Amino acid sequence: MPLSSILHEQPHLIQASAGFLMAAGLLLSLPKLRGTTMVAPCLWALFSTLAISVGVVVMGQAVTDPANAPLWQSTLRYVTACTSFLPMMAVLGAKRPQDGPWQWIVLSLGVVLALPALQANLLPAGPRLELFAAWKIFLVGLMCLGLLNWLPTKFWPACCCFTAGQLALSWEFLADTPASWATIGSGLMLVAIVIAHVISGRAQTAYRPESRTPILNHHPEGDAAQDRLPQANRRWLDFRDCYGSFWSLRLLQRVNQTAEICQWPVRLQWWGFEGVASGDAHPLLPEHLTQIHRTLDTLLRRFL
């Protein structure tokens, strides 16, 4: 069969093949995450990618003609769409020592999200799955949760694409329409994975050596220490972009509490360490930098 005919008549096969390739990419990325608490979210993402891909293969022609599909295929589309919310929930508990037990919370969320599908098959009320208003609000809230977590990071393009994919996958249930956007939704999510791989593969843009607010009362040792400050900034930016805003805001608060106690001449902002705008600011000395890295070591060992 010519390739053009396959693309026209069986697009789900091409889509599923791309999904399995992306799942392979996630599998290959696992060794890079060894030793971090991002392993579990990556495994959930791998599970979701495989579930969506297998669902596309199983549904076959029902993906292109959902109006005539039986009830079980509607519920299958719903369940596979719900698996996309599990990786984000896993990230919210990605802190030692609770990261292990937290996976039971993630599994419980998956079971709760699947309840409408179970109810629809046990007590059929129509040819397709329909959600109550509370469930729709719950799904939209989960989408917004993921969007808010990574929107202020360098992964914002992948975050927006992934959220659009979640919305497309769930649209037939949110809008109570037989028209399915599952093919487009899963495609957008696969594109989001590609974008995330491309962004993570690029070199981290070094934080600018100059601070928005200069550190006053320069000292030769302070100048040397300030030259090494971008190392701490890169550690912060790597963590911020990987774990998102929810954990980053918590870590930022803890670092600045230590900064006030130790009277550092810098404070941690969303974009990195910045000098204190004060006339009596002290120079940034090597011992300050040592304290900064020690504080980051203490806080980040719960994650990295």
Sequence and secondary structure as in RCSB ss.txt:
>XXXX:A:sequence
MPLSSILHEQPHLIQASAGFLMAAGLLLSLPKLRGTTMVAPCLWALFSTLAISVGVVVMGQAVTDPANAPLWQST
LRYVTACTSFLPMMAVLGAKRPQDGPWQWIVLSLGVVLALPALQANLLPAGPRLELFAAWKIFLVGLMCLGLLNW
LPTKFWPACCCFTAGQLALSWEFLADTPASWATIGSGLMLVAIVIAHVISGRAQTAYRPESRTPILNHHPEGDAA
QDRLPQANRRWLDFRDCYGSFWSLRLLQRVNQTAEICQWPVRLQWWGFEGVASGDAHPLLPEHLTQIHRTLDTLL
RRFL
>XXXX:A:secstr
  HHHHHHH HHHHHHHHHHHHHHHHHHHGGGGTTSTTHHHHHHHHHHHHHHHHHHHHHGGGGT GGG  HHHHH
HHHHHHHGGGHHHHHHHT STTTHHHHHHHHHHHHHHHHHHHHHHHHS  SSS    HHHHHHHHHHHHHHHHHH
TTSTTHHHHHHHHHHHHHHHHHHHTT S   HHHHHHHHHHHHHHHHHHHHS      SS SS  SS  HHHHHH
HHTHHHHHHHHHHHHHHH HHHHHHHHHHHHHHHHHHT SEEEETTEEEE   TT     HHHHHHHHHHHHHHH
TTT 
